[in-house]
Amino acid sequence: MNKVNIFSHLPEFPQKDELLEKIIDCDITIERIVSTGQSSPDDYFYCQETNEFVILLSGSATLDLNDKIIELHPGDYLSIPALTKHRVLKTDPLAHTVWLAVHY
C-alpha cells in the first residue's frame, strides 16, 4: 500500500482542461479533480446516473445545483443525488481548486 498526498503532482497553470484521476474504481468511484479556473460550458449541465459526494479540499468553487447557487470553500461538502441537474459556474483562476468526488 502506497501513501499518496492528495495535493501532490498538481498541474501547472493554466490548464485548458481539469485533471481527473480515479483513486478507487469498484462499486464506487473516487476521483480527485483539480480545477485551475475551469467552469462548465454555458449550455451544459451534468445529470449523472449515480449519486455524487463531493468535498472541496482547496481553492473555491461556485455551483449551480438545480438553479440554486452554492459557494464552496475548503472543507465544504455536499451530496448530489442521481439525476440532479448541476454545473460548475466558476473555480478559482489563481489557485488549485482540489475536489474529492465519490460516485456511488
C-alpha positions in Angstrom: 0.0 0.0 0.0 1.5 3.4 -1.0 0.9 6.6 0.8 -0.2 9.4 -1.6 -0.8 13.0 -0.8 -4.0 14.4 -2.4 -2.1 17.7 -3.1 0.9 16.1 -4.9 1.6 16.3 -8.6 -0.7 19.3 -9.3 -0.7 20.6 -12.9 0.9 23.8 -14.0 -1.1 26.9 -14.5 -3.0 27.5 -16.7 -4.6 24.2 -18.0 -7.2 24.0 -20.7 -9.0 21.1 -19.0 -9.4 19.8 -15.5 -7.3 16.9 -14.3 -9.5 13.8 -13.3 -7.8 10.9 -11.6 -9.6 7.8 -10.5 -8.5 6.9 -7.0 -10.6 3.8 -6.5 -12.9 2.2 -9.1 -15.2 -0.6 -7.9 -18.8 -0.4 -6.8 -17.8 3.2 -6.0 -15.5 5.5 -7.9 -13.4 8.1 -6.1 -11.9 10.9 -8.2 -9.5 13.7 -7.4 -10.4 16.7 -9.6 -8.1 19.6 -10.0 -9.5 22.8 -11.4 -7.5 25.8 -12.4 -10.2 28.3 -13.3 -12.4 26.0 -15.3 -16.2 26.1 -15.4 -18.9 24.1 -17.2 -19.8 25.3 -20.7 -22.6 27.9 -20.6 -25.2 25.5 -22.1 -24.0 22.3 -20.3 -25.4 20.6 -17.2 -24.3 17.4 -15.6 -27.1 14.9 -14.9 -25.4 11.7 -13.7 -27.0 8.4 -13.2 -25.1 7.9 -9.8 -25.1 9.8 -6.6 -22.1 12.0 -6.0 -20.5 13.1 -2.8 -18.1 16.0 -3.3 -15.8 17.8 -0.8 -13.7 20.8 -1.7 -10.2 20.5 -0.3 -8.7 23.7 -1.5 -9.5 26.7 -3.7 -13.0 27.8 -4.2 -15.9 27.0 -6.5 -19.4 28.1 -7.3 -22.0 25.6 -8.4 -25.5 25.8 -9.9 -27.4 22.9 -8.3 -30.9 22.8 -9.7 -30.9 26.6 -10.1 -29.6 27.1 -6.6 -26.2 28.9 -6.4 -23.9 27.3 -3.9 -20.4 28.6 -3.0 -17.9 26.1 -1.8 -14.7 26.8 0.3 -12.1 24.4 1.7 -13.8 21.7 3.8 -17.3 22.3 2.4 -19.0 19.2 1.1 -22.4 18.1 -0.3 -24.2 15.1 -1.8 -25.7 15.4 -5.2 -28.5 12.9 -5.8 -28.5 10.9 -9.0 -30.2 12.7 -12.0 -29.8 16.1 -10.4 -29.0 18.8 -12.9 -25.9 20.7 -11.9 -22.9 22.7 -13.3 -19.8 24.4 -12.2 -20.1 28.2 -12.6 -16.6 29.1 -11.6 -13.4 27.9 -9.9 -10.5 29.9 -8.6 -8.3 31.1 -11.5 -5.3 31.8 -9.3 -5.1 28.7 -7.1 -5.6 25.0 -7.4 -9.2 24.0 -6.6 -8.9 20.4 -5.5 -12.0 18.3 -5.2 -12.6 14.8 -3.9 -15.6 13.2 -5.6 -17.2 9.9 -4.7 -19.7 8.4 -7.2 -21.9 5.7 -5.8 
